């Protein structure tokens, strides 16, 4: 079984981004409740065909997840690059070794919120690969 620490790191960062979005939405709901002096709903009246109708609008409905500010996460890692021979007829690949201090190369992991969550891996500013992930569930995040 292959070890995929970079993929594990990407999934961990995706969970952190999803959790941040969830915490922002919750904090926004609390601010709405405090400003409006309301519980969980807001009473709204609208004029329809000459008659005033009253509606209860859940405050949570006023929060658009796509509008939450925590939408992007970018991590940069200084690393050394090593070429590793391919096994069983597979092509050679590169191994990235994170290091402390400044190194010759920089790996950048960019994540952008949305459904699906998408991102890109860059090495020294050059794209290595693009990817998309299903957002982790609230239970996972």
C-alpha positions in Angstrom: 0.0 0.0 0.0 1.4 3.4 -1.0 1.9 6.2 1.5 0.3 9.4 0.4 1.3 12.1 3.0 0.8 15.0 0.6 -2.8 13.8 -0.2 -3.4 13.4 3.6 -2.1 17.0 4.1 -4.4 18.3 1.4 -7.4 16.5 3.0 -6.5 17.9 6.4 -6.3 21.4 5.0 -9.7 20.9 3.2 -11.2 19.9 6.6 -9.7 23.0 8.2 -11.2 25.2 5.5 -14.6 23.6 5.8 -14.5 24.0 9.6 -13.5 27.7 9.2 -16.4 28.3 6.9 -18.8 26.5 9.4 -17.4 28.6 12.3 -17.8 31.9 10.2 -21.4 30.9 9.3 -22.2 30.2 13.0 -20.6 33.5 14.2 -22.6 35.4 11.5 -25.8 33.8 12.7 -25.1 34.9 16.2 -24.4 38.5 15.1 -27.7 38.5 13.2 -29.5 37.3 16.3 -27.9 40.0 18.4 -28.6 42.8 16.0 -32.2 41.9 15.2 -33.0 40.9 18.8 -34.7 37.9 17.4 -34.6 34.2 18.3 -34.3 31.8 15.3 -36.8 33.6 13.0 -37.4 37.0 11.6 -41.0 38.1 11.0 -41.3 39.7 7.6 -44.4 41.3 6.0 -44.9 41.6 2.3 -47.6 43.1 0.1 -49.1 40.5 -2.2 -52.1 41.3 -4.4 -53.0 44.3 -2.2 -52.8 42.3 1.0 -50.1 42.2 3.7 -48.9 38.7 4.3 -46.7 37.8 7.3 -43.8 35.3 6.9 -41.4 33.8 9.4 -38.0 33.7 7.8 -35.4 31.5 9.6 -32.3 33.6 10.3 -30.1 30.7 9.1 -31.7 31.2 5.7 -30.1 34.6 5.5 -26.7 33.0 5.6 -25.5 32.0 2.2 -22.6 29.5 2.6 -21.0 30.7 -0.7 -21.0 34.2 0.9 -18.9 33.2 3.9 -15.5 34.9 3.7 -13.3 31.9 4.5 -13.1 30.7 0.9 -9.4 30.3 0.2 -6.5 28.6 2.0 -2.9 28.8 0.8 0.0 27.0 2.4 3.7 27.3 1.2 6.3 24.8 2.2 10.0 25.1 1.6 11.3 21.8 0.3 14.1 19.9 -1.4 13.3 17.9 -4.6 14.6 14.4 -5.3 14.1 12.3 -8.3 13.0 8.8 -7.5 13.4 5.9 -10.0 10.1 4.3 -11.0 9.4 0.7 -9.9 7.9 -2.0 -12.0 8.3 -0.1 -15.3 6.6 3.1 -13.9 8.2 6.4 -14.9 10.5 8.3 -12.5 8.7 10.6 -10.0 9.8 13.4 -7.7 9.9 13.3 -4.0 9.4 16.5 -2.0 11.2 16.8 1.3 9.9 19.6 3.5 12.8 21.4 5.3 13.2 24.1 7.9 14.6 27.4 6.8 14.9 28.6 3.3 15.3 26.0 0.5 15.8 26.0 -3.3 12.1 25.1 -3.9 8.7 26.1 -2.6 5.6 23.9 -2.8 2.3 25.9 -2.7 -1.0 24.2 -1.9 -4.0 26.4 -2.9 -7.5 25.5 -1.8 -10.6 27.3 -2.9 -14.0 26.7 -1.2 -17.0 25.6 -3.1 -18.7 22.5 -4.1 -16.7 20.7 -5.0 -13.7 22.2 -3.3 -10.9 22.8 -5.8 -7.3 23.5 -5.7 -3.9 23.4 -7.2 -0.4 22.3 -6.3 2.4 24.5 -7.5 6.2 24.0 -7.4 8.1 27.2 -7.7 5.0 28.8 -9.1 4.6 26.2 -11.9 1.5 24.1 -11.7 2.0 20.4 -10.8 -1.6 19.4 -10.8 -5.2 20.7 -10.3 -7.7 18.8 -8.2 -11.2 18.9 -6.8 -12.5 17.3 -3.6 -15.9 16.7 -2.2 -16.2 19.0 0.9 -15.8 17.1 4.1 -19.0 16.6 6.0 -19.6 18.6 9.2 -19.0 15.5 11.2 -15.6 15.1 9.5 -14.7 18.7 9.8 
